[in-house]
């Protein structure tokens, strides 16, 4: 046991510094370890959906474009590109000397050409692929027909020669270059893909990759990537590992103990660490509209009006700011802009609305309603002040129950609640998906604007307008009361630089990361 502890301490110190020695010629490894929730089902980029799958794909493969440290699309495998005057045709010229890496023993690199990008993107829309990127790339002309089983050759993508990729859109989209940075737009060699007979991406022998990193090992507890000929001080050993299910160590504790090199963190940045911060989490009061008393719109509007007026101006934690709507400024709108406008408007006089709702229910008061709160003293205290206001202004009396945040989220997800104050985080960068996620939690139907967004021919500006309209429609249904935006961070020890991290996906890119 003592020997095990000693070995563990040595391992932790090595990981903490982010530097270890390989057994190959004594070459120094600069290691980055990140915990993930699950291991990949596949390393096929067109299927990459989980955190681990997407992160692995971003390092094993390179696309036409990539996102830089400011979240802007820049050329990657493309040397240059042009956009036609009508903004419908994108023409990419590839760099010279692009190759796939084969994992067969003694194999030679396989030349990569424009047709590999054509086949990779076409696969996204083949009905038997079931790619999660079909919606994201649906602006490509003919995509809906191919997805419905039509001729794949009619998709708006072609390769007139080995170095040119041409993509045609059905409508202008100012964010299309950003969308091309997703794993679904990575190249795939058709001949090799066919040779795997349905097992593409299930092991190293069923992979051809063109990224800076190569698959070193894939086990039950981790995916391990190595990078050959990396620049000085650059990460050349990426470890995506599962947390110990019996004794999980997460967050700042995991960073302090050397279990991970980087982690998401909620709170003020401690000394000795660097962070990339983002306000993507929305704290909101949500109503279960399947609850008969809360199915009444006027009741929800009256409570919501007072809660926003009271709770929204209290900032119990230093990393909180007042929410101006459901969509945070960190969540990009479809045209790439951020949400800055005040989206929350008044429903009317709270007491009048409340009495109107009680009359419709044929009741003189609400009964048996409990508000679920997280076990955080500052937040509980803030809501207690608001609860007193509800009692004073509406004579509405609610019981309060505190729960650990994980249990609170589980209850809300299962519909086992009446009213709850919870943190909500988008699962993707699509604001419309976040709005639908909220409606599902509140047991409310979709809105007309969300349904309109299913039209794949809409331009980015049209999608922005419908997204903002959908936000207003969700707010008017009063199933949710936005209260605070919370700032979170991606935290590493000082000495690391060049890390690109986005909470949406999420996406971790270490291609330019260094440790000194």
KEVOLUM-566181 format. One record per residue (C-alpha): x, y, z; residue in one letter. Coordinates in nm, 4 decimals. Example, Ala and Ser with C-alpha at 12.3 -4.5 7.8 and 13.67 -1.06 7.14 Angstrom:
2
1.2300/-0.4500/0.7800/a $
1.3670/-0.1060/0.7140/s $
***
This chain:
516
0.0000/0.0000/0.0000/x $
0.2819/0.2381/0.0960/x $
0.4590/0.1627/-0.2331/x $
0.1363/0.2374/-0.4230/x $
0.0987/0.5734/-0.2479/x $
0.4591/0.6652/-0.3251/x $
0.4123/0.5779/-0.6911/x $
0.0901/0.7793/-0.7007/x $
0.2657/1.0834/-0.5543/x $
0.5437/1.0577/-0.8108/x $
0.2881/1.0311/-1.0925/x $
0.0957/1.3293/-0.9589/x $
0.4082/1.5466/-0.9433/x $
0.4968/1.4570/-1.2998/x $
0.1485/1.5340/-1.4297/x $
0.1304/1.8531/-1.2273/x $
0.4291/1.9943/-1.4118/x $
0.2851/1.8686/-1.7373/x $
0.6219/1.7177/-1.8253/x $
0.7356/1.3564/-1.8237/x $
0.9981/1.1486/-1.9963/x $
0.9121/0.8962/-2.2598/x $
1.0861/0.5650/-2.2838/x $
1.1782/0.6359/-2.6433/x $
1.5283/0.7701/-2.6612/x $
1.4718/0.9864/-2.3536/x $
1.2778/1.2431/-2.5568/x $
1.0965/1.4850/-2.3310/x $
0.7162/1.4621/-2.3293/x $
0.5024/1.7626/-2.2515/x $
0.1818/1.6078/-2.1262/x $
-0.1678/1.7493/-2.0991/x $
-0.4234/1.5401/-1.9093/x $
-0.7954/1.6097/-1.9233/x $
-1.0789/1.4174/-1.7597/x $
-1.3790/1.3220/-1.9718/x $
-1.7161/1.1699/-1.8867/x $
-1.6996/0.8717/-2.1216/x $
-1.4779/0.6858/-2.3636/x $
-1.5414/0.7086/-2.7392/x $
-1.7714/0.4673/-2.9142/x $
-1.5783/0.5513/-3.2302/x $
-1.3016/0.7831/-3.3499/x $
-1.4822/0.8474/-3.6785/x $
-1.4939/1.2323/-3.6954/x $
-1.8224/1.2356/-3.8861/x $
-1.9797/1.0600/-3.5838/x $
-1.7930/1.2452/-3.3071/x $
-2.0483/1.3610/-3.0512/x $
-1.9246/1.3149/-2.6933/x $
-1.6651/1.5429/-2.5341/x $
-1.3936/1.2803/-2.5720/x $
-1.4861/1.1941/-2.9322/x $
-1.4879/1.5583/-3.0412/x $
-1.1618/1.6378/-2.8634/x $
-0.9882/1.3349/-3.0100/x $
-1.1182/1.4192/-3.3584/x $
-0.9933/1.7788/-3.3339/x $
-0.6373/1.6536/-3.2752/x $
-0.6340/1.3446/-3.4968/x $
-0.7772/1.5318/-3.7972/x $
-0.7414/1.8672/-3.9695/x $
-1.0129/2.0332/-4.1760/x $
-1.0171/2.3030/-4.4400/x $
-1.0515/2.5617/-4.1622/x $
-0.9872/2.5811/-3.7883/x $
-1.0800/2.8221/-3.5098/x $
-0.8071/3.0451/-3.3699/x $
-0.7660/3.1637/-3.0105/x $
-1.0333/3.4306/-3.0684/x $
-1.2846/3.1813/-3.2030/x $
-1.2416/3.3065/-3.5606/x $
-1.2069/3.0678/-3.8579/x $
-0.8629/3.0606/-4.0226/x $
-0.7192/2.8354/-4.2933/x $
-0.5891/2.4940/-4.1899/x $
-0.5532/2.2396/-4.4701/x $
-0.6692/2.5118/-4.7059/x $
-0.3993/2.7464/-4.8283/x $
-0.6569/3.0042/-4.9368/x $
-1.0228/3.0450/-5.0267/x $
-1.2519/3.2743/-5.2227/x $
-1.6225/3.3521/-5.1824/x $
-1.8382/3.4395/-5.4828/x $
-2.0138/3.7764/-5.5068/x $
-2.3501/3.6186/-5.4229/x $
-2.1890/3.4503/-5.1173/x $
-2.3123/3.1085/-5.2284/x $
-1.9942/2.9487/-5.3652/x $
-1.6803/2.8837/-5.1603/x $
-1.3659/2.7734/-5.3431/x $
-1.0779/2.6318/-5.1373/x $
-0.7237/2.5701/-5.2603/x $
-0.5409/2.3054/-5.0559/x $
-0.1862/2.3292/-4.9262/x $
0.0852/2.1153/-5.0806/x $
0.2066/1.7878/-4.9291/x $
-0.1010/1.6873/-4.7310/x $
-0.1048/1.3251/-4.6152/x $
-0.3023/1.0746/-4.4106/x $
-0.1172/0.8732/-4.1469/x $
-0.1740/0.4972/-4.1637/x $
-0.1438/0.2816/-3.8506/x $
-0.0480/-0.0332/-4.0343/x $
0.3081/-0.1458/-3.9538/x $
0.5710/-0.0159/-4.1994/x $
0.3058/0.1669/-4.4015/x $
0.3756/0.4866/-4.5914/x $
0.1753/0.8114/-4.5634/x $
-0.1267/0.8225/-4.7943/x $
-0.1611/1.1381/-5.0103/x $
-0.4645/1.3511/-4.9214/x $
-0.6556/1.5280/-5.1972/x $
-0.9638/1.7440/-5.2438/x $
-1.1844/1.4407/-5.3077/x $
-1.1203/1.3278/-4.9470/x $
-1.2908/1.6438/-4.8213/x $
-1.5751/1.5891/-5.0659/x $
-1.6316/1.2344/-4.9416/x $
-1.5939/1.3272/-4.5736/x $
-1.8570/1.6028/-4.5927/x $
-2.0840/1.3941/-4.8156/x $
-2.0823/1.1187/-4.5505/x $
-2.2461/1.3626/-4.3057/x $
-2.5637/1.3553/-4.5154/x $
-2.5779/0.9876/-4.6095/x $
-2.8894/0.8486/-4.4327/x $
-2.7033/0.5503/-4.2858/x $
-2.4326/0.7690/-4.1272/x $
-2.6606/0.9368/-3.8699/x $
-2.4075/1.2163/-3.8305/x $
-2.4730/1.4754/-3.5578/x $
-2.3386/1.7414/-3.7973/x $
-2.6149/1.7166/-4.0572/x $
-2.8016/2.0160/-3.9130/x $
-2.4864/2.2244/-3.8647/x $
-2.3789/2.1800/-4.2285/x $
-2.7299/2.1777/-4.3736/x $
-2.6702/2.5051/-4.5566/x $
-2.4858/2.3116/-4.8290/x $
-2.7038/2.2949/-5.1387/x $
-2.8813/1.9624/-5.1875/x $
-2.8104/1.8417/-4.8327/x $
-3.1751/1.7822/-4.7412/x $
-3.2296/1.5742/-5.0570/x $
-2.9232/1.3569/-4.9880/x $
-3.0281/1.3162/-4.6247/x $
-3.3674/1.1964/-4.7484/x $
-3.2000/0.9289/-4.9605/x $
-3.1320/1.1230/-5.2798/x $
-2.8314/1.0963/-5.5103/x $
-2.5171/1.1973/-5.3113/x $
-2.3587/1.3372/-5.6290/x $
-2.6193/1.6164/-5.6224/x $
-2.4758/1.7588/-5.2996/x $
-2.3248/2.1037/-5.3533/x $
-1.9638/1.9986/-5.3092/x $
-1.7113/1.8968/-5.5730/x $
-1.3391/1.8560/-5.6445/x $
-1.2538/1.9652/-6.0010/x $
-0.8902/1.8697/-5.9306/x $
-0.6763/1.7313/-5.6464/x $
-0.6173/2.0719/-5.4859/x $
-0.9562/2.2414/-5.5220/x $
-1.2736/2.1986/-5.3166/x $
-1.5867/2.3864/-5.4235/x $
-1.8866/2.4129/-5.1897/x $
-2.2189/2.5683/-5.2923/x $
-2.4740/2.6902/-5.0356/x $
-2.8493/2.7154/-5.0735/x $
-2.8488/3.0571/-4.8992/x $
-2.5776/3.2989/-4.7806/x $
-2.4371/3.2120/-4.4384/x $
-2.1886/3.4492/-4.2737/x $
-2.0900/3.1741/-4.0291/x $
-2.0282/2.8948/-4.2791/x $
-1.6485/2.9061/-4.2427/x $
-1.6907/2.8603/-3.8677/x $
-1.9167/2.5619/-3.9280/x $
-1.6484/2.4040/-4.1467/x $
-1.4278/2.3817/-3.8345/x $
-1.6460/2.1034/-3.6893/x $
-1.5292/1.7375/-3.6916/x $
-1.7997/1.6529/-3.9460/x $
-1.6096/1.8517/-4.2093/x $
-1.2866/1.6511/-4.1690/x $
-1.1535/1.4510/-4.4680/x $
-1.2154/1.0807/-4.5227/x $
-1.0441/0.8589/-4.7796/x $
-1.3266/0.6752/-4.9579/x $
-1.1204/0.3757/-5.0702/x $
-0.9895/0.3153/-4.7188/x $
-1.3342/0.3737/-4.5677/x $
-1.4889/0.1112/-4.7955/x $
-1.2108/-0.1336/-4.7105/x $
-1.3021/-0.1250/-4.3383/x $
-1.6474/-0.2698/-4.4191/x $
-1.8360/-0.0782/-4.1518/x $
-1.5614/-0.0730/-3.8874/x $
-1.4113/0.2666/-3.9736/x $
-1.2932/0.4441/-3.6584/x $
-1.3258/0.1466/-3.4248/x $
-0.9502/0.0920/-3.3842/x $
-0.6229/0.2356/-3.5072/x $
-0.6117/-0.0195/-3.7901/x $
-0.9461/0.1165/-3.9123/x $
-0.8263/0.4772/-3.9207/x $
-0.6457/0.7136/-4.1537/x $
-0.5775/1.0431/-3.9762/x $
-0.4262/1.3693/-4.1023/x $
-0.3907/1.5677/-3.7780/x $
-0.0915/1.6880/-3.5804/x $
-0.1460/1.4095/-3.3251/x $
-0.1634/1.0349/-3.3813/x $
-0.3430/0.7652/-3.1842/x $
-0.0962/0.6097/-2.9402/x $
-0.3327/0.3965/-2.7320/x $
-0.7061/0.3531/-2.6757/x $
-0.8031/0.1671/-2.3597/x $
-1.1015/0.1391/-2.1261/x $
-0.9794/0.4264/-1.9098/x $
-0.8331/0.6627/-2.1654/x $
-0.7458/0.7759/-2.5160/x $
-0.3798/0.8703/-2.5565/x $
-0.2472/1.0790/-2.8449/x $
0.1149/1.1565/-2.9365/x $
0.2635/1.4216/-3.1594/x $
0.5827/1.3710/-3.3562/x $
0.8221/1.6570/-3.4389/x $
0.6374/1.9050/-3.2181/x $
0.7889/2.2542/-3.1746/x $
0.9884/2.3265/-2.8588/x $
0.7766/2.3397/-2.5413/x $
0.4643/2.2319/-2.7352/x $
0.2254/1.9651/-2.6044/x $
0.3153/1.6331/-2.7604/x $
0.1297/1.3944/-2.5283/x $
-0.2458/1.4322/-2.4841/x $
-0.4248/1.2087/-2.2324/x $
-0.8064/1.1959/-2.2266/x $
-0.8864/0.9929/-1.9160/x $
-1.1909/0.8802/-1.7190/x $
-1.2273/0.9852/-1.3568/x $
-1.1983/0.7077/-1.1001/x $
-1.5644/0.5999/-1.0494/x $
-1.4937/0.4932/-0.6909/x $
-1.2908/0.7940/-0.5741/x $
-1.3495/1.0720/-0.8281/x $
-1.1280/1.3781/-0.7981/x $
-1.2578/1.6699/-1.0039/x $
-1.2340/2.0468/-1.0441/x $
-0.9696/2.2455/-0.8610/x $
-0.8884/1.9500/-0.6356/x $
-0.7978/1.7412/-0.9405/x $
-0.5748/2.0204/-1.0660/x $
-0.4044/2.0654/-0.7289/x $
-0.3388/1.6927/-0.6945/x $
-0.2000/1.6634/-1.0462/x $
-0.4777/1.4339/-1.1665/x $
-0.5477/1.6741/-1.4561/x $
-0.3649/1.9591/-1.6284/x $
-0.6750/2.1662/-1.7053/x $
-1.0296/2.1762/-1.5708/x $
-1.3516/2.3762/-1.5795/x $
-1.3880/2.5835/-1.2639/x $
-1.6618/2.7892/-1.0983/x $
-1.5462/3.0682/-0.8689/x $
-1.2800/3.3353/-0.8393/x $
-0.9452/3.2452/-0.9967/x $
-0.7002/3.1297/-0.7277/x $
-0.3405/3.2538/-0.7193/x $
-0.0913/3.0598/-0.9286/x $
-0.3403/2.9732/-1.2028/x $
-0.4347/3.1138/-1.5413/x $
-0.7844/3.0980/-1.6839/x $
-0.9997/3.1505/-1.9881/x $
-1.3346/3.2783/-1.8621/x $
-1.6803/3.2677/-2.0197/x $
-2.0357/3.3438/-1.9028/x $
-2.2297/3.0584/-2.0563/x $
-2.4309/2.9308/-1.7576/x $
-2.7786/3.0691/-1.6911/x $
-2.9268/3.0523/-1.3424/x $
-3.3028/3.0589/-1.3709/x $
-3.6238/2.9834/-1.1857/x $
-3.8163/2.7262/-1.3859/x $
-4.1739/2.6039/-1.3497/x $
-4.3055/2.2536/-1.4100/x $
-4.6028/2.3374/-1.6282/x $
-4.7439/1.9878/-1.5838/x $
-4.8231/2.0951/-1.2256/x $
-5.1979/2.1928/-1.2450/x $
-5.1603/2.5165/-1.0486/x $
-4.8536/2.6220/-1.2475/x $
-5.0137/2.5382/-1.5811/x $
-5.1870/2.8755/-1.5475/x $
-4.9938/3.1398/-1.7439/x $
-5.1021/3.4362/-1.5288/x $
-4.9799/3.2591/-1.2126/x $
-4.6373/3.1988/-1.3678/x $
-4.6162/3.5532/-1.5009/x $
-4.7015/3.7084/-1.1639/x $
-4.4428/3.5022/-0.9740/x $
-4.1843/3.5457/-1.2472/x $
-4.2281/3.9232/-1.2541/x $
-4.1509/3.9588/-0.8844/x $
-3.8711/3.7013/-0.8861/x $
-3.6867/3.8794/-1.1669/x $
-3.7327/4.2211/-1.0036/x $
-3.6039/4.0937/-0.6687/x $
-3.3607/3.8100/-0.7339/x $
-3.2143/3.9534/-1.0535/x $
-3.0687/4.2555/-0.8745/x $
-2.9137/4.0480/-0.5961/x $
-2.5703/3.9114/-0.6902/x $
-2.4930/3.6585/-0.4170/x $
-2.1669/3.5379/-0.5774/x $
-1.8922/3.7541/-0.7276/x $
-1.8923/3.5590/-1.0560/x $
-2.2667/3.6290/-1.1126/x $
-2.4108/3.9070/-1.3277/x $
-2.7755/3.9982/-1.3880/x $
-2.9286/3.8087/-1.6800/x $
-3.0711/4.0219/-1.9599/x $
-3.2375/3.7224/-2.1247/x $
-3.2048/3.3490/-2.1746/x $
-2.9198/3.3596/-2.4274/x $
-2.5937/3.4737/-2.2696/x $
-2.3494/3.7075/-2.4519/x $
-2.1077/3.4117/-2.4692/x $
-2.3545/3.2089/-2.6772/x $
-2.3082/3.3164/-3.0409/x $
-2.6140/3.4007/-3.2458/x $
-2.6435/3.2375/-3.5906/x $
-2.4731/3.5327/-3.7613/x $
-2.1797/3.5174/-3.5203/x $
-2.2794/3.8208/-3.3129/x $
-2.3405/3.8172/-2.9376/x $
-2.6644/3.8803/-2.7511/x $
-2.6432/4.2251/-2.5900/x $
-3.0025/4.3513/-2.5868/x $
-3.2347/4.3523/-2.2863/x $
-3.4785/4.0725/-2.3726/x $
-3.6905/4.0625/-2.0568/x $
-4.0037/4.2764/-2.0563/x $
-4.2839/4.3335/-1.8055/x $
-4.5900/4.1087/-1.7987/x $
-4.7967/4.3625/-1.6053/x $
-4.8921/4.4274/-1.2443/x $
-4.8034/4.1112/-1.0442/x $
-5.0906/4.1130/-0.7957/x $
-5.3493/4.1640/-1.0683/x $
-5.2029/3.8769/-1.2690/x $
-5.1916/3.6554/-0.9598/x $
-5.5547/3.7205/-0.8708/x $
-5.6556/3.6614/-1.2324/x $
-5.4792/3.3238/-1.2215/x $
-5.6356/3.2213/-0.8894/x $
-5.9782/3.3125/-1.0212/x $
-5.9255/3.0903/-1.3260/x $
-5.8198/2.8081/-1.0926/x $
-6.1170/2.8770/-0.8659/x $
-5.8800/2.8983/-0.5702/x $
-5.8017/3.1686/-0.3153/x $
-5.4357/3.0611/-0.2756/x $
-5.1752/2.8199/-0.4082/x $
-5.1055/2.5145/-0.1966/x $
-4.8467/2.2385/-0.1643/x $
-4.5776/2.4042/-0.3771/x $
-4.2099/2.3584/-0.2898/x $
-3.9241/2.5524/-0.4443/x $
-3.6070/2.3457/-0.4872/x $
-3.2808/2.5312/-0.4234/x $
-2.9116/2.4345/-0.4428/x $
-2.7228/2.3852/-0.1183/x $
-2.5338/2.7130/-0.1521/x $
-2.5751/2.9471/0.1415/x $
-2.5480/3.2713/-0.0561/x $
-2.8083/3.1621/-0.3137/x $
-3.0469/3.0294/-0.0491/x $
-3.0237/3.3565/0.1439/x $
-3.0977/3.5574/-0.1727/x $
-3.4045/3.3494/-0.2490/x $
-3.5280/3.3733/0.1088/x $
-3.5429/3.7516/0.0593/x $
-3.7412/3.7008/-0.2602/x $
-3.9711/3.4482/-0.0922/x $
-4.0575/3.7100/0.1690/x $
-4.1443/3.9524/-0.1125/x $
-4.3755/3.6922/-0.2709/x $
-4.5493/3.6495/0.0637/x $
-4.5851/4.0245/0.1117/x $
-4.6996/4.1166/-0.2403/x $
-4.9026/3.8096/-0.3393/x $
-4.9671/3.6256/-0.0141/x $
-4.8012/3.3317/-0.1898/x $
-4.6421/3.0888/0.0538/x $
-4.3896/2.8362/-0.0765/x $
-4.1875/2.5736/0.1069/x $
-3.8128/2.5707/0.0363/x $
-3.5997/2.2566/0.0006/x $
-3.2224/2.2549/-0.0406/x $
-3.0535/1.9795/-0.2420/x $
-2.7012/1.9051/-0.3689/x $
-2.6730/2.0562/-0.7146/x $
-2.6386/1.7198/-0.8913/x $
-2.9516/1.5829/-0.7217/x $
-3.1354/1.9073/-0.7964/x $
-3.0510/1.8811/-1.1661/x $
-3.1613/1.5163/-1.1735/x $
-3.4985/1.6018/-1.0216/x $
-3.5554/1.8777/-1.2747/x $
-3.4512/1.6543/-1.5660/x $
-3.6963/1.3850/-1.4529/x $
-3.9817/1.6327/-1.4001/x $
-3.9942/1.5644/-1.0263/x $
-4.0390/1.9266/-0.9154/x $
-4.2840/2.2183/-0.9036/x $
-4.0493/2.5184/-0.9057/x $
-3.6684/2.5082/-0.9021/x $
-3.3776/2.7515/-0.9116/x $
-3.1119/2.5802/-1.1237/x $
-2.8024/2.6453/-1.3373/x $
-2.8570/2.5660/-1.7052/x $
-2.5776/2.5271/-1.9599/x $
-2.6183/2.4956/-2.3384/x $
-2.5205/2.1587/-2.4824/x $
-2.4073/2.3221/-2.8067/x $
-2.3460/2.6650/-2.9560/x $
-2.6938/2.6646/-3.1158/x $
-2.9144/2.9045/-2.9187/x $
-3.2268/2.7431/-3.0622/x $
-3.1259/2.4080/-2.9125/x $
-3.0846/2.5714/-2.5703/x $
-3.4305/2.7284/-2.5966/x $
-3.5835/2.3911/-2.6868/x $
-3.3903/2.2314/-2.3988/x $
-3.5578/2.4790/-2.1610/x $
-3.9059/2.4196/-2.3029/x $
-3.8605/2.0466/-2.2537/x $
-3.7626/2.0977/-1.8883/x $
-4.0686/2.3163/-1.8329/x $
-4.2981/2.0753/-2.0233/x $
-4.4017/2.3476/-2.2676/x $
-4.4607/2.3073/-2.6424/x $
-4.2199/2.4342/-2.9050/x $
-4.2740/2.7803/-3.0499/x $
-4.3484/2.8924/-3.4061/x $
-4.0054/3.0546/-3.4439/x $
-3.8252/2.7398/-3.3295/x $
-4.0234/2.5419/-3.5836/x $
-3.9339/2.7979/-3.8530/x $
-3.5646/2.7427/-3.7747/x $
-3.5965/2.3876/-3.9067/x $
-3.5880/2.5397/-4.2574/x $
-3.2325/2.4699/-4.3767/x $
-3.2496/2.7334/-4.6519/x $
-3.2604/3.0282/-4.4107/x $
-2.9708/3.2727/-4.4202/x $
-2.7662/3.3403/-4.1075/x $
-2.9337/3.6776/-4.0560/x $
-3.2765/3.5178/-4.0882/x $
-3.1762/3.2490/-3.8384/x $
-3.0630/3.5197/-3.5987/x $
-3.3989/3.6970/-3.6256/x $
-3.5923/3.3750/-3.5672/x $
-3.3662/3.2819/-3.2736/x $
-3.4292/3.6170/-3.1033/x $
-3.8023/3.5829/-3.1748/x $
-3.7956/3.2328/-3.0264/x $
-3.6306/3.3693/-2.7115/x $
-3.9141/3.6207/-2.6770/x $
-4.1743/3.3488/-2.7297/x $
-4.0158/3.1310/-2.4603/x $
-4.0027/3.4252/-2.2200/x $
-4.3683/3.5081/-2.2870/x $
-4.4679/3.1527/-2.1970/x $
-4.3160/3.2313/-1.8551/x $
-4.1918/2.8796/-1.7891/x $
-3.8527/3.0262/-1.7072/x $
-3.7369/3.3356/-1.5187/x $
-3.3759/3.4275/-1.6109/x $
-3.1913/3.5516/-1.3021/x $
-2.8106/3.5432/-1.3364/x $
-2.5355/3.4590/-1.5815/x $
-2.2469/3.2781/-1.4123/x $
-1.8865/3.3188/-1.5211/x $
-1.6935/2.9938/-1.5400/x $
-1.3329/2.9345/-1.6350/x $
-1.1020/2.6819/-1.7924/x $
-0.8209/2.6683/-1.5395/x $
-0.4557/2.5609/-1.5696/x $
-0.1477/2.6236/-1.3601/x $
0.0663/2.9218/-1.4616/x $
0.3129/2.8398/-1.7381/x $
0.0636/2.7142/-1.9920/x $
-0.0247/2.9234/-2.2977/x $
-0.1842/2.8799/-2.6389/x $
-0.4716/2.6625/-2.5127/x $
-0.7977/2.7153/-2.6997/x $
-1.1075/2.6201/-2.5033/x $
-1.4764/2.6730/-2.5698/x $
-1.7566/2.5623/-2.3360/x $
-1.9834/2.4806/-2.6297/x $
-1.9215/2.1250/-2.7445/x $
-1.7043/2.1523/-2.5476/x $
-1.3898/2.2052/-2.7536/x $
-1.0298/2.1802/-2.6374/x $
-0.7560/2.2530/-2.8905/x $
-0.3931/2.2036/-2.7864/x $
-0.2274/2.2265/-3.1257/x $
-0.0573/2.5546/-3.0298/x $
-0.0382/2.4929/-2.6549/x $
0.2992/2.5231/-2.4825/x $
0.4365/2.4832/-2.1302/x $
0.7374/2.6821/-2.0110/x $
***
